[in-house]
């Protein structure tokens, strides 16, 4: 029994929308990572090093080979201060 072509149009539209959404999400993640591939299975060490790289370079995935930290890095520590008493 042949399938009418009118039934294929919604399936093509749905498949195209999934493809556009997937490609857009991949591009956004790629742009957020500074042009590098998205990271998977990030553990605590990776998070700590990514935060350090962000504080050094300004980008989450940015890395530098400069042996001297930029001025102000010593004041830019990762420990967050919480105001407990007003």
Secondary structure, 3 states (H helix, E strand, C coil): CCCCCHHHHHHHHHHHHHHHHHHHHHHHHHHHCCCCCCCCCCCHHHHHHHHHHHHHHCCCCCCCCCCCCCCCHHHCCCCCCCCCCC
